[in-house]
Amino acid sequence: MPAAGTERSPRTDGEALSFFGGSKLRLYDVKEVSEILNVSERTVRRMIERKEIPHIRIRGRVLFREETIDRWLRDLEEKNNTELAR
């Protein structure tokens, strides 16, 4: 067991985490996603409750995979552009 105060919590400030032979995984927290979307943290939490934004929960923490958020934004953009073209 590590000495008190030396435990490392997972990085969620956009830092890439290495898993499975060096592949990179970027995780964002609610604050970072709110900054990316230019909305409040409260809005992001409401979106989570309403299942409007893809997320994962790990030990009670809400996290977002960078690639999933990127894909979600592209899909929203495509959907909105399709609706505008009608």
matplotlib code that plots the C-alpha trace (Angstrom):
import matplotlib.pyplot as plt

x = [0.0, 1.4, 2.4, -0.3, -0.6, 1.3, -1.7, -2.2, -5.6, -6.4, -5.5, -8.5, -7.1, -6.7, -3.5, -3.2, -3.2, -1.4, -3.1, -2.6, 0.8, 1.0, -2.3, -3.5, -6.8, -7.8, -10.4, -12.2, -14.1, -17.3, -15.5, -13.4, -16.4, -18.3, -15.3, -15.2, -18.9, -18.9, -21.7, -21.9, -21.0, -24.6, -25.8, -23.4, -24.7, -28.3, -27.3, -25.8, -29.0, -31.1, -28.7, -28.0, -24.2, -22.1, -20.2, -18.7, -18.8, -15.8, -16.1, -18.7, -16.7, -18.2, -15.7, -15.8, -13.5, -12.1, -12.7, -16.3, -17.0, -15.4, -17.6, -20.7, -20.0, -19.5, -22.7, -24.6, -23.2, -24.1, -27.6, -28.1, -26.7, -29.0, -32.0, -31.0, -30.8, -34.5]
y = [0.0, 3.4, 5.8, 8.3, 11.2, 9.4, 7.8, 8.9, 9.6, 9.0, 12.0, 13.6, 16.9, 15.9, 14.0, 10.8, 7.6, 4.6, 1.3, -2.0, -1.7, 2.0, 3.0, 6.3, 7.1, 10.7, 11.2, 14.4, 15.3, 17.3, 20.6, 20.0, 18.9, 22.0, 24.1, 22.3, 22.8, 26.3, 25.5, 25.3, 22.3, 22.2, 21.9, 19.0, 17.2, 17.7, 16.2, 13.2, 12.7, 12.9, 10.5, 13.2, 12.9, 9.7, 9.2, 6.5, 6.2, 4.9, 4.5, 7.3, 9.7, 10.8, 10.7, 11.2, 9.6, 12.1, 10.0, 9.4, 13.1, 14.0, 11.4, 12.6, 16.2, 15.1, 13.1, 16.1, 18.4, 16.0, 15.6, 19.3, 20.0, 17.3, 18.9, 22.3, 21.0, 19.9]
z = [0.0, -0.9, 1.8, 2.9, 0.4, -2.4, -4.1, -7.7, -9.0, -12.7, -14.9, -16.5, -17.5, -21.1, -20.4, -22.5, -20.4, -21.8, -21.9, -23.8, -25.3, -25.5, -27.1, -25.9, -24.2, -23.4, -20.7, -19.9, -16.8, -16.6, -16.3, -19.4, -21.5, -20.4, -21.6, -24.9, -25.5, -24.0, -21.6, -17.8, -15.8, -14.7, -18.3, -18.9, -15.8, -17.0, -20.4, -18.5, -16.5, -19.7, -21.5, -24.1, -24.1, -24.1, -20.9, -18.6, -14.8, -13.0, -9.3, -9.1, -11.4, -14.7, -17.5, -21.3, -23.9, -26.2, -29.3, -28.3, -27.7, -31.1, -32.9, -31.0, -32.1, -35.7, -35.7, -34.2, -36.8, -39.6, -38.3, -38.0, -41.5, -42.9, -41.2, -42.5, -46.1, -46.1]

ax = plt.figure().add_subplot(projection="3d")
ax.plot(x, y, z, "-o")
ax.set_aspect("equal")
plt.show()
